[in-house]
């Protein structure tokens, strides 16, 4: 008797093949060959087909480099939030100014 994992994989193979045929321009035979090449990992196959490269993780050589990288990321996040907050406040101020002018015009 086969294990549950291999039985599930056998049941899913036609569905995965259909997915690959819909997402690519492979023929059925090409799709089967590619799926076997990628061990039926359809995400990896599709990423390779579309030319999406794997992200390379940055490895810091020393603990100090890692600390400064984390500090820079935190400061960049704070700066971006500050800019968004300022932009939002500016938009609110413009809106309030426009509403004040509109109310003055309607009173006259």
N, C-alpha and C positions, 0 to 999 in steps of 0.2 A: 504494500500500500504506500502511496506517495504521501509526503507531508502536506499539510494544509497550505503552506506557502506556495509550493509548486503547483498545486491544484488551482489556487486563486490566480496565479500567473498564467496558467493555461487558459483559464476562463477569460482573462482580461486581454490576452494577445490580440484577438480580433478587433476589440474596441480600440486598442492602442494603434493598431494598423490603420483602422479607419480614421483616427485622429491625424495620423501622420499624412495620410493621403489627402485629407482636407486642407491641411496647413501647408503642404509643400506641393511641388510639381513632380514628385517622384512617381514612377510607375509602381504597381503593386510589388513586383519583384525587387526593384531598387529599395523600396521601403522596408521589405522584409530583411534584405541584406544589411541595411543601415541599422535597423532595430537590433539585429543580432550583434552587430558591431558595437553598439552602445548598450548591450545587455538589457534591452527594452526600457532603458531610461529615456523616455520620450522628451523630457525637458532638456536634457543635454543634447539630444539629437537636434531638436528645434533651435536651440541656441547656436549650435554649430552651423546649422543650415542658414540662419539669419545673420551670421557673422558677429554674434555677440560674444565678446571675450570675457573670460572669467576675471573677476576683480582680484587684483594682487593686493594682498594685505601688507601694509607697511609694518616692517619689523624694526623696532627701535633697538639700537645697539646697546644702549645703557639705560639704567633706570632714570637718570636725569633727563635724557631725551624724551622718554615716555612721559615724565611729569610735565615738561614744557609743552609737549604736544597736547596733553590734556588741558593745560592752562590756556593755550592758544584757542583750542576748540571752545572752551567755556566762554572766553572773552568774545570770540566771534559770534557765538549764540546770543550773548547779552547785547552786543552791539546791534545785531540784526533786529532783536526785539525792541531796542530803543528807537531805531529808525522807523520801525512799523508804528510804534506808539506815537512818535512825533508826526508822522504822516497822517495818522488817524485824527490826532488833535487838530492838525491844520485843516483837514477836510471838515471837521465839525465846526471850526471857527468860520470857515467860508460859508457853510450852510446857514449858521446862525446869522451871519452878516447879511446874507441874501434874504433871509426871512425878515429881518429887521427892516431892510429897505422895502420889501414888499408890503409890510404892514404900514410903513410911512406913506407909500403911494396910495394904498387903499383908504387911508384916513383922509387924504386930501381930496 
